[in-house]
Amino acid sequence: MNDLLRSFGRALASALHPRMLWLTFLPFLAATVVWGVTLWFSWQTLIGATRAWLDGWSFTNTVYHLFDWVGFSSLHSVLAPFIVIAMAIPLIVVTILLLIATLSMPGVIRHLSARQFAGLEMRRGGTWYGSLGQALWTTLICLVLLIVTLPLWLIPPFFALIPPLLWGWLTYRVMTYDALALHASRDERRALVRRYRLPLLLIGVASGLLSSLPTLLWASSVWLIVLFPVITAVTIWIYAFILVFSALWFGYYCLRALQRMRAEEQGARQAAPVVPY
């Protein structure tokens, strides 16, 4: 627990470093362009398709009557945009996570290596292509689990438990590989993941909970549709900042664990008795 809190504090301090703030803008710009263009040209089509789907569902009439009963008839017009936004959020977060893993994570690890772990030997057990493959494969599994568990999101308390667990598992799998790719060998990385699986998963879940905070801003944007492009850009940057902070947290914890494991192995070798020939 002390290592978790210590690495959290160091990651928070490092996240405000100008170099780390710059690393948030690379995925922010890429994600903003991709999703800005996508939503700009498909927004009306998506809204129309969603409204047609809602109109064909008997439960929607019940929801509309409930809105009328509580005096919020104006919510009829924002239900479809809200659903479109709710479906877009996971895809945007996954996009930013992949961009962080491929664009920002190498810079994060180089920053940590130069400032905190200069004496840690680089054994290069991972590659950029390995990182991309790990991220894509893990993301595919996470999206499948997301679709399978969607019905449970309507049942308390699953709607509050499933998203952080899914994003936490995804973040843990992607960030752990990238945090150790430069310094650890392949065997060391696997050994560390087995040994520290629970604390690494806890960091991932905590990161998932942090990533859910911008959702409040998304929800408020439903009431301010005219500001939707601005709200989109702001929340994308917040997601990018949180994920860069998560990368720093994983980086500090994993490299410190690797440093400690190598020290233990060296101590065990030195303590081993010498067998004379």
Secondary structure per residue as TSV (DSSP state, phi and psi in degrees):
chain	resnum	aa	ss	phi	psi
A	1	M	-	360.0	-38.7
A	2	N	H	-60.9	-40.1
A	3	D	H	-64.9	-37.7
A	4	L	H	-63.1	-46.5
A	5	L	H	-69.4	-39.5
A	6	R	H	-64.5	-44.3
A	7	S	H	-68.5	-32.7
A	8	F	H	-62.2	-47.6
A	9	G	H	-62.8	-42.5
A	10	R	H	-68.0	-37.4
A	11	A	H	-65.6	-40.2
A	12	L	H	-63.8	-41.8
A	13	A	H	-66.3	-40.9
A	14	S	H	-71.2	-27.8
A	15	A	H	-63.2	-23.3
A	16	L	T	-90.6	0.8
A	17	H	S	-67.7	140.3
A	18	P	H	-54.2	-37.5
A	19	R	H	-64.7	-39.2
A	20	M	H	-71.4	-37.3
A	21	L	H	-63.2	-36.8
A	22	W	H	-63.9	-37.0
A	23	L	H	-67.4	-19.3
A	24	T	H	-75.2	-24.7
A	25	F	H	-80.0	-25.6
A	26	L	H	-63.5	-55.4
A	27	P	H	-66.8	-30.6
A	28	F	H	-61.2	-47.9
A	29	L	H	-64.0	-43.7
A	30	A	H	-63.8	-46.8
A	31	A	H	-67.2	-37.4
A	32	T	H	-64.5	-42.3
A	33	V	H	-64.2	-48.6
A	34	V	H	-62.8	-52.7
A	35	W	H	-78.5	-29.4
A	36	G	H	-62.9	-46.9
A	37	V	H	-65.2	-43.6
A	38	T	H	-60.3	-49.5
A	39	L	H	-72.2	-31.7
A	40	W	H	-63.3	-44.7
A	41	F	H	-87.2	-18.2
A	42	S	H	-114.2	2.0
A	43	W	H	-59.0	-53.4
A	44	Q	H	-63.5	-38.0
A	45	T	H	-63.9	-44.6
A	46	L	H	-64.4	-41.7
A	47	I	H	-64.3	-44.2
A	48	G	H	-62.4	-43.8
A	49	A	H	-64.7	-39.2
A	50	T	H	-67.2	-41.7
A	51	R	H	-64.4	-38.9
A	52	A	H	-63.7	-39.6
A	53	W	H	-66.2	-41.3
A	54	L	H	-65.5	-40.3
A	55	D	H	-65.3	-25.9
A	56	G	T	-88.3	5.8
A	57	W	-	-113.8	122.0
A	58	S	H	-62.2	-30.7
A	59	F	H	-63.8	-26.7
A	60	T	H	-62.9	-39.1
A	61	N	H	-60.9	-38.3
A	62	T	H	-62.9	-42.8
A	63	V	H	-63.5	-42.7
A	64	Y	H	-62.8	-41.0
A	65	H	H	-63.8	-36.9
A	66	L	H	-64.7	-42.1
A	67	F	H	-59.8	-43.3
A	68	D	H	-64.8	-37.7
A	69	W	H	-66.7	-36.6
A	70	V	T	-89.7	2.5
A	71	G	T	84.4	23.1
A	72	F	-	-119.6	55.3
A	73	S	G	-62.5	-25.9
A	74	S	G	-64.6	-17.2
A	75	L	G	-69.0	-15.2
A	76	H	H	-55.1	-41.7
A	77	S	H	-78.9	-16.1
A	78	V	H	-104.5	-3.0
A	79	L	H	-65.4	-44.9
A	80	A	H	-63.6	-47.9
A	81	P	H	-59.0	-36.7
A	82	F	H	-62.0	-43.1
A	83	I	H	-65.1	-42.1
A	84	V	H	-61.3	-44.5
A	85	I	H	-62.9	-44.0
A	86	A	H	-61.7	-34.8
A	87	M	H	-77.6	-27.8
A	88	A	H	-77.9	-29.0
A	89	I	H	-55.9	-52.4
A	90	P	H	-59.1	-37.9
A	91	L	H	-67.3	-39.4
A	92	I	H	-65.7	-43.9
A	93	V	H	-62.2	-42.9
A	94	V	H	-63.1	-41.0
A	95	T	H	-59.9	-46.2
A	96	I	H	-65.3	-39.3
A	97	L	H	-61.3	-43.2
A	98	L	H	-64.5	-39.1
A	99	L	H	-67.7	-39.4
A	100	I	I	-62.2	-43.9
A	101	A	I	-63.7	-37.8
A	102	T	I	-93.3	-31.2
A	103	L	I	-101.8	-42.9
A	104	S	I	-98.0	-33.7
A	105	M	H	-59.3	-42.5
A	106	P	H	-57.4	-39.7
A	107	G	H	-67.1	-37.0
A	108	V	H	-61.7	-46.3
A	109	I	H	-68.2	-39.0
A	110	R	H	-62.7	-38.5
A	111	H	H	-62.6	-46.6
A	112	L	H	-65.8	-39.8
A	113	S	H	-62.9	-41.1
A	114	A	H	-73.5	-34.4
A	115	R	H	-97.3	-31.0
A	116	Q	T	-123.1	-26.3
A	117	F	-	-130.8	44.8
A	118	A	T	-64.1	-29.8
A	119	G	T	-88.9	1.9
A	120	L	S	-84.4	121.8
A	121	E	-	-64.3	138.1
A	122	M	-	-94.3	116.0
A	123	R	-	-107.5	-2.0
A	124	R	-	47.4	61.2
A	125	G	-	-85.8	-2.1
A	126	G	-	-131.6	162.3
A	127	T	-	-128.4	167.0
A	128	W	H	-63.5	-40.0
A	129	Y	H	-67.9	-36.5
A	130	G	H	-64.3	-39.5
A	131	S	H	-63.1	-44.7
A	132	L	H	-64.0	-44.3
A	133	G	H	-62.3	-43.4
A	134	Q	H	-60.8	-44.2
A	135	A	H	-65.6	-44.7
A	136	L	H	-66.9	-44.5
A	137	W	H	-65.1	-44.2
A	138	T	H	-66.3	-38.7
A	139	T	H	-63.3	-41.2
A	140	L	H	-60.2	-45.7
A	141	I	H	-61.0	-43.2
A	142	C	H	-63.9	-41.2
A	143	L	H	-65.9	-37.6
A	144	V	H	-62.9	-45.4
A	145	L	H	-63.6	-35.7
A	146	L	H	-61.3	-46.3
A	147	I	H	-66.7	-42.6
A	148	V	H	-63.5	-37.3
A	149	T	H	-91.3	0.6
A	150	L	G	-53.4	-42.5
A	151	P	G	-59.6	-30.2
A	152	L	G	-71.5	-18.5
A	153	W	G	-66.0	-17.0
A	154	L	G	-88.3	-2.9
A	155	I	S	-113.5	119.1
A	156	P	T	-66.1	143.2
A	157	P	T	-96.6	15.8
A	158	F	H	-63.2	-32.7
A	159	F	H	-63.6	-22.9
A	160	A	H	-95.0	-15.8
A	161	L	H	-100.3	-40.0
A	162	I	H	-66.3	-49.3
A	163	P	H	-57.3	-49.3
A	164	P	H	-61.6	-35.8
A	165	L	H	-66.4	-43.3
A	166	L	H	-65.4	-49.7
A	167	W	H	-66.0	-34.2
A	168	G	H	-64.8	-45.0
A	169	W	H	-63.8	-42.9
A	170	L	H	-62.9	-47.5
A	171	T	H	-62.6	-42.3
A	172	Y	H	-60.8	-44.2
A	173	R	H	-67.8	-42.9
A	174	V	H	-74.2	-49.0
A	175	M	H	-69.1	-34.6
A	176	T	H	-64.0	-43.5
A	177	Y	H	-60.3	-48.3
A	178	D	H	-67.4	-35.5
A	179	A	H	-65.3	-30.3
A	180	L	H	-106.2	-4.5
A	181	A	T	-60.4	-38.7
A	182	L	T	-80.8	-39.7
A	183	H	T	-97.8	-33.5
A	184	A	S	-95.4	149.1
A	185	S	-	-75.5	171.2
A	186	R	H	-61.5	-43.4
A	187	D	H	-67.2	-38.5
A	188	E	H	-64.5	-41.1
A	189	R	H	-62.0	-45.2
A	190	R	H	-65.3	-38.9
A	191	A	H	-65.3	-41.2
A	192	L	H	-66.2	-40.2
A	193	V	H	-63.4	-41.8
A	194	R	H	-65.0	-40.6
A	195	R	H	-74.3	-36.7
A	196	Y	T	-116.7	31.3
A	197	R	H	-59.0	-45.6
A	198	L	H	-65.4	-51.8
A	199	P	H	-63.0	-34.5
A	200	L	H	-65.7	-39.4
A	201	L	H	-66.5	-35.9
A	202	L	H	-63.4	-40.9
A	203	I	H	-61.9	-41.4
A	204	G	H	-63.0	-44.0
A	205	V	H	-65.6	-41.8
A	206	A	H	-60.7	-40.5
A	207	S	H	-64.8	-38.1
A	208	G	H	-63.6	-39.2
A	209	L	H	-65.3	-41.1
A	210	L	H	-63.0	-38.0
A	211	S	H	-69.5	-16.9
A	212	S	T	-82.3	-13.7
A	213	L	T	-62.7	-42.6
A	214	P	H	-62.5	-14.1
A	215	T	H	-59.6	-31.0
A	216	L	H	-60.9	-38.1
A	217	L	H	-68.8	-38.7
A	218	W	H	-60.1	-44.3
A	219	A	H	-61.8	-40.5
A	220	S	H	-68.4	-25.1
A	221	S	H	-70.5	-18.5
A	222	V	T	-63.4	-30.6
A	223	W	T	-81.9	-12.8
A	224	L	-	-128.3	64.5
A	225	I	G	-58.8	-33.6
A	226	V	G	-65.0	-23.8
A	227	L	G	-97.7	11.1
A	228	F	H	-56.2	-44.3
A	229	P	H	-60.1	-39.1
A	230	V	H	-68.2	-45.2
A	231	I	H	-60.4	-39.9
A	232	T	H	-59.3	-48.5
A	233	A	H	-62.9	-42.6
A	234	V	H	-63.6	-46.0
A	235	T	H	-68.6	-34.7
A	236	I	H	-61.7	-41.6
A	237	W	H	-66.5	-38.5
A	238	I	H	-62.4	-43.3
A	239	Y	H	-58.4	-44.6
A	240	A	H	-62.3	-43.2
A	241	F	H	-62.8	-45.2
A	242	I	H	-62.4	-39.9
A	243	L	H	-73.8	-32.6
A	244	V	H	-66.5	-40.8
A	245	F	H	-59.4	-42.4
A	246	S	H	-62.5	-39.9
A	247	A	H	-61.5	-40.6
A	248	L	H	-65.3	-40.4
A	249	W	H	-63.3	-48.4
A	250	F	H	-62.4	-41.3
A	251	G	H	-61.5	-49.9
A	252	Y	H	-58.3	-47.9
A	253	Y	H	-67.2	-45.4
A	254	C	H	-68.1	-43.5
A	255	L	H	-69.7	-35.0
A	256	R	H	-66.2	-40.3
A	257	A	H	-65.2	-39.0
A	258	L	H	-65.3	-42.4
A	259	Q	H	-60.1	-43.9
A	260	R	H	-68.2	-39.3
A	261	M	H	-65.1	-41.1
A	262	R	H	-66.9	-37.1
A	263	A	H	-64.6	-39.0
A	264	E	H	-65.2	-42.2
A	265	E	H	-65.1	-40.9
A	266	Q	H	-65.4	-40.1
A	267	G	H	-65.1	-36.6
A	268	A	H	-67.3	-38.2
A	269	R	H	-67.3	-40.9
A	270	Q	H	-68.3	-30.9
A	271	A	H	-82.5	-13.7
A	272	A	S	-67.0	136.2
A	273	P	-	-68.3	144.6
A	274	V	-	-86.6	123.1
A	275	V	-	-91.3	116.7
A	276	P	-	-70.9	149.1
A	277	Y	-	-85.0	360.0
